[in-house]
Amino acid sequence: MIRAPTQAGVHDAAQSIAQIIPATPLLPVEINGTSCWVKAENLQPIGAFKIRGGWWRLSNLSAEERAGGVVAVSSGNHAQGVAWAARRLGIKATIVMPKDAPQVKLDATRALGAEIVLYQRPGEDRDEVAANVIAQNGGTLVHAFGDPWVIEGQGSAGIEIAAQLGRQPSRILACCGGGGLAAGLSLACPDAEIYAVEPTGWDMVGQALASGEIISAAPDAPVTICDALQPTATKQINLDVLSGRAEPGVAVSDEEVQAAQRLAFSQLRLVVEPGGAAALAAALAGKVPLDSDTVIMITGGNTDPSQFAETIAMQ
């Protein structure tokens, strides 16, 4: 039986992560007349918060598990987090990635020394592909969000936020794919309102929270520019943590995400990928209440340069 992530585990993860990477900045931002905060996780060494969960999970592998290597599934940011940790710890990493992942993410993952196995999205089930890799070659699965150590590692951002603010935030807006970050933040900051923000049509965590059960994405789910936020369903471990802790889910459109990317660039001088701007999009669109103790997670900056240039040039 898989263990449950804990608040103590989040604190332990934060201590471990603080020894290897500096805290990301908490930046002031004004949105629709309200001053609040942005946590700039796009400034991590791999350009995304996923380095937290990757490091904490791999740090907790046994000697036998390290020798057998790890397998992960990711569209790019978790891939880089696992690959970065694996290289630092001397562990072989194999990453299952979609063929349509941004080239910048594929290249960065390879550059970190990981082996990549490609699959077709939509069409193939990435978890099945990973299971086949493990059946053939062995290895420990490091799931992108449905893993207790990964959840605890992602929650370490909340420990940093509370230390930087000098208190717990009133609420945290989190970009959400499978719910690993939102779950970890809910453990790290139990007094804060946690809002999981997902792309329209891919709000599987929001739907699961509303219904109390796992909901899968429709076969004809809409295309979204948020490539990092497209898991077909959350996992029970994430729903168990978030149930009773998280606020109702929030969904944002591609246009709202692009507006957030432009605001981050113009006001904060930050390069933010679409999926990393979802939480900021919800704030900018007025879909979540804001106050001076609200923290908005900017979760990644690994974006295609030409697409980003087109986005920020839009009026």
PyMOL commands that set and color helices and strands:
alter all, ss='L'
color gray80, all
select helices_A, chain A and resi 7-18+41-43+50-59+63-68+77-89+103-111+126-137+148-165+180-188+204-211+236-242+254-268+275-284+305-313
alter helices_A, ss='H'
color red, helices_A
select strands_A, chain A and resi 26-31+34-40+70-73+93-98+115-119+140-142+171-175+193-199+250-252+294-298
alter strands_A, ss='S'
color yellow, strands_A
deselect
rebuild
show_as cartoon
